[in-house]
């Protein structure tokens, strides 16, 4: 049998260990929640970036089409002048 002081010290140590374990579990849960939120935010940002880039590509494709059409028109005009 342990002396009364040793028993209360052992009980306090066990209580400290339990509190420490609970604290670690809470930290792990918070980290998991934070990681999940970051992944969700990252997915949202990725989706927004994808939409932006698609719009930019469409805009550039229209610009290319316009410039190609303009070039063809100017080449035809040049050929007409050269034929005279």
C-alpha positions, 0 to 999 in steps of 0.5 A, spaced: 500 500 500 502 506 498 502 512 503 497 517 502 501 523 499 504 518 494 497 516 492 495 523 491 501 524 487 500 518 482 492 520 482 495 527 480 500 525 475 494 520 472 490 526 471 495 530 468 496 525 463 489 525 461 489 532 460 495 532 456 492 526 452 485 530 451 489 536 449 493 532 444 486 530 441 483 536 441 489 539 437 489 533 432 481 534 431 483 542 430 488 540 425 484 535 421 478 541 421 483 546 418 486 541 413 479 540 411 477 547 410 484 549 407 482 543 402 475 546 400 478 553 400 483 550 395 478 547 391 474 553 390 480 557 388 482 552 383 475 552 380 475 560 380 482 559 377 479 554 372 473 559 370 478 565 369 483 561 365 477 558 360 474 565 359 481 568 358 482 562 352 476 564 349 477 571 349 484 570 346 481 565 341 476 570 338 482 575 338 486 570 334 480 569 329 479 577 328 486 578 327 486 572 322 480 574 318 483 581 318 490 579 315 486 575 310 482 581 308 489 585 307 492 580 303 486 580 298 487 587 298 494 587 297 493 582 291 488 586 288 493 592 288 498 588 285 494 585 280 493 592 277 
